[in-house]
Amino acid sequence: MDRKTAIFVDGIGASAATSGVLNALQGRIFGLLYLEREPLSLEDIAAKLGQSKSNISINIRGLTDWHLVRLVRIPGSRRDHYQAATDLVRVMQEIMERRFRWNMRQVLTTIQETRAIDEPATPEQEAFIKQRLDTLETFFRIMDATAGMLAPGNPFPPPLFAAAAATAGAAMTSPGTKGAGKAATAPATAGSGGKSAKPPARRTK
């Protein structure tokens, strides 16, 4: 593995370790495949990352569950080969729907269950709890609606995409961001077998 690829792979691994979605090794697998022009077999991935084939096989399942990596068949080969996803908007849609919106709905359900409890309380206490729950519900409903714009099957609004791109471009060229590319990388989690988030089962319509 050349130095440029190694830096990218290690950086994506460190980022994945703090994502709450993937572990460090899954991030390194994705980073490696993303910079590969051709699909790689489990044996190839294991050799390049210095891992056992069984460890790669276990961790790559999570990547396929999140649609970050897909299985590819190579004519004439009996080995399974894998390729990184390049439709990043589709990947983000999947993560937003199955990870973050799922968590948001858990909070909204908890709010409704809390309201349904009927027990004696002073008017002041009831008003205080109602105000807190109303505030929390409003916030999470706004967040859920915003995340819904990235839900699978919904087109990403072109004006929003253009605005985000313009904002990012302006931020990258502003004087205050000089040297931002040299920011310290978050330390990787010790061990390659760290736990990653298991995506909730997809609901069938």
N, C-alpha and C positions, 0 to 999 in steps of 0.2 A: 504494500500500500504506500503510495507516495505521500509526502508530507502534507500537501494541501488537502488531500482526501482525509488523512488521519486527523488533522485539526478540525475539519468539518464533522467527521464522525464522532469525535470525542465531545465537541461542543453540543451537538444534537443530543447525545447521550446525557450530558449534564442537564440540559434543558428538560428532557423527558423525565428525569429523576425527580424534578420538582413540580411536574405538571399535574399530578394527581390522576393522570390517565394512563401513562405508560411508565415502565421502569427504565433504568439507564441502558440496559442491554437492548431493549426494544428500540430505544431511540438510536442506538449505535447501528442496529440492523437497518433501520429505515434510512439513516444518513448514508450508510454504505450503498444501499440499493439505489438511492436517489441520484447518486453521482455515477452510477454504472450505466453505460449505454445499452448493454445487453442483460437479460435476466441471469441470475446466479442460482446455482443449486445450493442445497443445504450444506453440502460438503465444501463448496467454494466459500460460502459465507462464514462457516466455522473456521476454515483455514485463515481467512483474511482477518478475522476478529480474535483469533487465538482461543476459540471456545470449542466445546464438544458439540458434535452434531445433534445429540439428544437435547442439549440445552438450547441450541438454536431452534430446534423443532418445536419445543415447548413455548418459547417466547414469540415465535413468529405467528402462532395461532392467534394471539391477542392482536397482532397487527392486521391480520386478515379480518378479524371480527370488527375492527374499527375502519376497515376499508382503506387502510394506509398502505397495504401491500396486497398484491393479488397473485394467485397461483397461475403459472403459465406452462403450457405443454410445448416441449421442444421436439419436433419430428426426429425420430431415430434415437431418442434418449428415453430411458426408463426412469430417470430421476425427476423429482419435482423441482421446478425452477420458480423463482419469485422475482417480481418486479415492483418497484415503488410506484405508488399512485402519483399522478401529476395533475389531476383535477383537484386542486387544493380547496376550491370553493365547495366542492362536493364533500370532501373530507371534513371541512369545518361544519357543514350542515349536519353531517352524521354525529359529530361530537357534540354540537350544540343541542341537538334533539335528544340524544340518548344519554347524555351525561348531565349537562347543566340545566336543561329544561325539566328533566326528571327530578332533579334536586329542588328546583323552584316549586314544582307542584307538590312535593313533599311538605314544604313550608306552608303553602297555601292550604293544604289539607289539615295540617296541624292547627292552623288558625281557626278553621271551621269547627274542628273537634273541640277546641278550647272554648269557643263561643257557645257550643251546645251544652256545656256543663252548667247545670242550674244548682247553685248553692248559695246560701245566705252570704251577703256582703254589704258593707255600708255603701251608700250612694257615691261617696267620694272614691272608694276603692273601685266600684263598678265603672265609674266615669274614667278613672285613670287607666284601667285595663282596656276598656273600649278604645280609648284614644291611642294607646300603644299598639293594639292589634290592628286598628284601622290604618295607622301609619305604615306598619309593616306590610299589610296586605296591599296597600296602594303601591308601595315600592316594588314588591315582587311581581305584581300584575303588570306594571310598566316594563320591568326587566323581561318577563316572560313574553310579552307582546313584541318587544324589540328582538329577542332571540328568535321569535317565530318568523321573522323576515328571512332567517337563514335556514328555516326548516326544510327537510328534504321535499322536493317537488315544487317548492316555491322559487321562482326566478329571483336572482339577486338584483335588486333595483339598480339599473345603470346609473341614475343620478347619484345614488348613495355611494356606489363604487367609485365614480369619478371624483366625488367630494373627498372620499377617504384617500384616494391616490394623490389628489392635489395637496391635502393636508400633510400626508407623509412626505411628499416631495419638498414641500416648504420647510418641514422640520429638518430634513436632511441637509438642506442648503443654508439654514440659518446659522449665524455666527456662534450661537451658544452650543451647537452640536458638534463643533470641531473636536475631533479626537474621540468622538463617541464610540467609534469602532474599536477603540482600545479598552473598552470597559471590561472589567474583570468578569471572567466566566464563573458561574456558580459551580462549586465543587461537586463532583460526581458522587453519587451515593456509593458507599462502600459495598463491594460485592456486586456481581452481575445478576444474581438471582432475585433481586428485590421484587417486592410485590407491586403489581400494577392494578389499576382499577378495572373491574370486570364490568363491561357495559351491560346495562339492563336489557332484558330481552325485548326485541322489537315487537311492537303491537301490530297485529294483522288487521287490516281495514275490512 
